[in-house]
């Protein structure tokens, strides 16, 4: 059994279970473990199924104005990606306000509103004109960032994972199947804090489209079902403090709201 086929067949495993490499023709056995490690799932709208999260990719500086506000030149910079752990996911149901904890070690905590593509297929070296075939659905999410830690590490030319990849740093809504919504290539994306507009742009202002992001990622990594991609944020990222309420919107999707606690 090749690796891609294995992941396609074992994506929806029991929460906390780890699946070993089974011999072809033999039933897979759940191994005995000293403790349980929960799997991470996101609800799928209109279904009793859950979307299993395998890996979280995020693209940096994918709107020109945001690239400039971060000190980059969008006309020359190739796309670059970073990752968050799956337990960064904080699912927030539509119509509710998630309680989002202000994280430790930071005094400059920023919001970043993003369209999120979730993959139902995988592969390597995917051409751009085939890339959207991998997309299972879409949702919206926040790439929360400890900006002071990110900048401090960047100034030292060290990895800035500590600024991006921490507990609950990826609030996210439910998955909407692409068969129901179509692909999100344009439409308004905005974010408000305490009702005041902060970010506002159109998805067609992305430097690299979702299809191009998938194609680029598939050159560096083998993609699998369960991978999700945060597709970049518009300009005017900024800080929040405890008590602030963030509301974000993408045309065609329910709004996502969190209260910083």
C-alpha positions as CSV (number, residue, x, y, z in Angstrom):
1,X,0.0,0.0,0.0
2,X,1.6,3.3,-1.0
3,X,1.7,6.2,1.4
4,X,-1.0,8.3,-0.3
5,X,-3.5,5.4,-0.4
6,X,-2.8,4.7,3.3
7,X,-3.7,8.2,4.3
8,X,-6.8,8.4,2.2
9,X,-8.2,5.2,3.8
10,X,-7.2,6.0,7.4
11,X,-8.0,9.7,7.5
12,X,-11.1,9.2,9.7
13,X,-9.6,7.2,12.6
14,X,-11.1,7.1,16.0
15,X,-10.2,10.1,18.2
16,X,-7.1,9.3,20.1
17,X,-6.1,6.3,18.0
18,X,-2.9,5.9,16.1
19,X,-3.0,3.6,13.1
20,X,0.1,1.5,12.4
21,X,1.4,0.2,9.0
22,X,-0.8,-2.8,8.4
23,X,0.2,-5.7,6.2
24,X,-1.9,-5.9,3.0
25,X,-4.9,-8.2,3.5
26,X,-4.8,-8.0,7.3
27,X,-7.0,-5.9,9.5
28,X,-5.5,-2.9,11.0
29,X,-5.1,-3.2,14.8
30,X,-5.3,-0.3,17.2
31,X,-2.0,-0.4,19.2
32,X,-1.9,-0.3,22.9
33,X,-0.5,3.1,24.0
34,X,0.4,4.6,27.5
35,X,-1.9,7.6,26.8
36,X,-4.3,8.9,24.3
37,X,-3.4,11.7,21.8
38,X,-6.6,13.3,20.5
39,X,-7.1,13.7,16.8
40,X,-8.3,17.1,15.5
41,X,-11.5,17.5,13.5
42,X,-13.6,20.3,12.0
43,X,-17.3,19.9,11.4
44,X,-18.5,19.8,7.8
45,X,-21.7,21.8,7.1
46,X,-24.6,19.8,6.0
47,X,-23.0,16.5,7.0
48,X,-22.6,14.2,10.0
49,X,-19.0,13.7,9.0
50,X,-16.0,15.6,10.4
51,X,-13.0,16.9,8.5
52,X,-9.8,15.3,9.9
53,X,-6.9,17.8,10.0
54,X,-3.5,16.4,9.0
55,X,-1.3,19.4,8.6
56,X,-1.8,23.2,8.6
57,X,0.1,25.3,6.0
58,X,0.1,29.1,6.0
59,X,1.4,31.4,3.3
60,X,3.2,34.6,4.4
61,X,2.6,38.1,2.9
62,X,0.2,37.2,0.2
63,X,-1.5,40.6,-0.2
64,X,0.7,43.3,-1.7
65,X,-0.3,46.0,0.9
66,X,0.3,43.6,3.8
67,X,3.7,42.6,2.4
68,X,4.7,46.3,2.3
69,X,3.5,47.0,5.8
70,X,5.7,44.0,7.0
71,X,8.7,45.5,5.2
72,X,8.7,43.3,2.1
73,X,8.7,43.9,-1.6
74,X,5.7,42.0,-3.1
75,X,7.0,42.4,-6.7
76,X,10.1,40.4,-6.0
77,X,9.4,37.9,-3.2
78,X,8.5,34.3,-4.1
79,X,5.8,32.6,-2.0
80,X,6.9,31.2,1.3
81,X,5.1,29.0,3.8
82,X,5.2,28.1,7.5
83,X,3.2,25.6,9.5
84,X,1.1,25.4,12.7
85,X,0.5,22.3,14.7
86,X,-2.9,20.7,14.5
87,X,-3.7,21.5,18.1
88,X,-3.5,25.2,17.1
89,X,-7.1,24.7,15.8
90,X,-9.8,26.4,17.8
91,X,-13.2,25.6,16.2
92,X,-15.8,28.3,16.6
93,X,-19.3,27.5,15.5
94,X,-21.2,30.0,13.3
95,X,-23.5,32.3,15.4
96,X,-21.3,31.9,18.5
97,X,-18.5,33.9,20.0
98,X,-15.5,31.8,20.8
99,X,-13.6,32.4,24.0
100,X,-10.0,32.9,22.8
101,X,-7.2,33.0,25.4
102,X,-4.6,35.8,25.3
103,X,-1.4,33.8,25.1
104,X,1.6,34.0,27.4
105,X,5.0,35.8,26.6
106,X,3.5,38.5,24.4
107,X,2.6,42.1,24.7
108,X,1.7,42.6,21.1
109,X,-1.0,40.1,20.0
110,X,-2.2,40.5,16.4
111,X,-5.1,39.3,14.3
112,X,-4.9,38.1,10.7
113,X,-8.1,37.3,8.8
114,X,-7.7,34.6,6.1
115,X,-9.6,32.3,3.6
116,X,-8.8,28.7,4.4
117,X,-8.8,25.9,1.8
118,X,-9.1,22.3,3.0
119,X,-7.9,19.4,0.8
120,X,-9.7,16.2,0.1
121,X,-7.0,14.8,-2.3
122,X,-3.2,14.9,-2.4
123,X,-0.2,14.6,-4.6
124,X,3.1,15.9,-5.7
125,X,4.0,18.5,-8.4
126,X,0.4,19.4,-9.1
127,X,0.0,21.8,-12.1
128,X,-1.8,25.0,-11.4
129,X,-4.7,24.0,-13.8
130,X,-5.3,20.8,-11.8
131,X,-4.7,22.2,-8.3
132,X,-8.3,23.1,-7.4
133,X,-9.3,19.5,-8.0
134,X,-7.6,18.8,-4.6
135,X,-9.9,21.2,-2.7
136,X,-12.6,19.6,-0.7
137,X,-14.0,22.8,0.8
138,X,-13.4,26.2,2.3
139,X,-13.8,28.0,5.6
140,X,-12.4,31.2,7.2
141,X,-9.9,31.5,10.0
142,X,-7.6,33.7,12.0
143,X,-3.9,33.4,12.0
144,X,-3.3,34.8,15.5
145,X,0.3,36.0,16.0
146,X,2.6,37.0,18.8
147,X,4.0,39.8,16.7
148,X,6.7,40.9,19.2
149,X,8.1,37.4,19.4
150,X,7.9,36.9,15.7
151,X,9.8,40.2,15.0
152,X,12.4,39.5,17.8
153,X,13.2,36.1,16.3
154,X,13.2,37.5,12.8
155,X,15.6,40.3,13.7
156,X,18.0,37.6,15.0
157,X,17.5,35.6,11.8
158,X,16.1,32.7,13.8
159,X,12.9,30.7,13.1
160,X,9.8,32.6,14.3
161,X,7.7,29.6,15.1
162,X,7.2,30.8,18.6
163,X,5.3,33.8,17.2
164,X,2.9,31.7,15.1
165,X,2.7,28.1,16.2
166,X,1.2,28.1,19.7
167,X,-1.9,26.8,21.4
168,X,-5.2,27.9,19.8
169,X,-3.4,30.2,17.4
170,X,-5.7,29.1,14.5
171,X,-9.4,29.9,15.2
172,X,-11.5,28.4,12.4
173,X,-15.1,28.0,11.2
174,X,-16.8,24.9,9.9
175,X,-15.9,23.4,6.5
176,X,-18.2,24.2,3.5
177,X,-18.0,21.7,0.7
178,X,-16.8,23.2,-2.6
179,X,-19.7,21.4,-4.3
180,X,-22.0,23.8,-2.4
181,X,-20.0,27.0,-2.5
182,X,-17.8,26.9,-5.6
183,X,-14.3,28.2,-5.4
184,X,-13.5,31.5,-3.7
185,X,-11.5,33.5,-6.2
186,X,-13.0,36.9,-5.4
187,X,-15.3,38.4,-2.8
188,X,-14.9,40.8,0.2
189,X,-12.8,39.8,3.2
190,X,-12.9,42.0,6.3
191,X,-12.2,42.1,10.0
192,X,-13.6,44.3,12.7
193,X,-12.5,44.7,16.4
194,X,-15.2,45.9,18.7
195,X,-17.3,46.8,15.7
196,X,-14.6,49.1,14.2
197,X,-13.3,48.2,10.7
198,X,-9.6,47.1,10.7
199,X,-9.0,44.9,7.6
200,X,-10.8,45.1,4.3
201,X,-9.9,43.7,0.9
202,X,-11.0,41.5,-1.9
203,X,-9.8,37.9,-2.4
204,X,-8.8,38.7,-5.9
205,X,-6.0,40.8,-4.5
206,X,-4.0,37.8,-3.4
207,X,-0.6,37.7,-5.0
208,X,-0.7,33.9,-5.2
209,X,-4.1,32.3,-5.8
210,X,-5.2,29.2,-3.9
211,X,-4.4,27.1,-7.0
212,X,-0.9,28.6,-7.2
213,X,-0.4,28.0,-3.5
214,X,-1.3,24.3,-3.9
215,X,1.0,23.9,-6.9
216,X,3.9,25.6,-5.1
217,X,3.4,23.6,-1.9
218,X,3.2,20.3,-3.8
219,X,6.7,20.9,-5.2
220,X,8.1,21.0,-1.6
221,X,5.8,18.5,0.1
222,X,3.6,15.6,-0.8
223,X,0.2,16.9,0.0
224,X,-2.5,14.6,1.5
225,X,-6.2,14.7,2.3
226,X,-6.7,16.5,5.6
227,X,-4.1,19.2,4.8
228,X,-5.5,22.8,5.2
229,X,-4.0,26.0,3.8
230,X,-4.4,29.5,5.4
231,X,-4.2,31.6,2.2
232,X,-2.8,34.9,3.6
233,X,-4.1,38.1,5.2
234,X,-4.8,41.7,3.9
235,X,-3.1,44.8,5.2
236,X,-3.8,46.5,8.5
237,X,-3.0,43.7,10.9
238,X,-3.0,45.0,14.4
239,X,-3.1,44.3,18.2
240,X,-5.9,43.1,20.4
241,X,-6.2,42.9,24.2
242,X,-8.3,41.0,26.7
243,X,-12.0,42.0,26.3
244,X,-11.8,42.8,22.6
245,X,-14.2,41.0,20.2
246,X,-12.9,40.1,16.7
247,X,-15.4,39.5,13.9
248,X,-14.3,38.4,10.5
249,X,-16.2,38.0,7.2
250,X,-15.8,36.5,3.8
251,X,-18.5,36.8,1.2
252,X,-20.4,33.5,1.0
253,X,-19.4,32.2,4.4
254,X,-20.8,32.7,8.0
255,X,-18.9,35.2,10.0
256,X,-16.3,34.1,12.6
257,X,-16.2,35.8,16.0
258,X,-13.9,35.5,19.1
259,X,-13.7,37.3,22.4
260,X,-10.1,37.7,23.7
261,X,-10.1,36.5,27.3
